[in-house]
Amino acid sequence: MTSERTAAFHRINLLADRIGMDLDEFRFLAEQATGKRALVAMNDGQLEALEKHLRDFDTKGAAA
């Protein structure tokens, strides 16, 4: 695994933790954003899409 992918996994995990998502919620959101449930099965573009989706979710949640 490249250092870029490792960094992406780390950012995604931090976002999910900050949002307070449990594993089932996270998997559902990941599947909605990318069509895949397992992070390791996602390509770089899908990881970026998931990270963006989580950031958007975090921003909207903070505004509510």
Beta strands, then each sheet from edge to edge (+ up, - down):
end
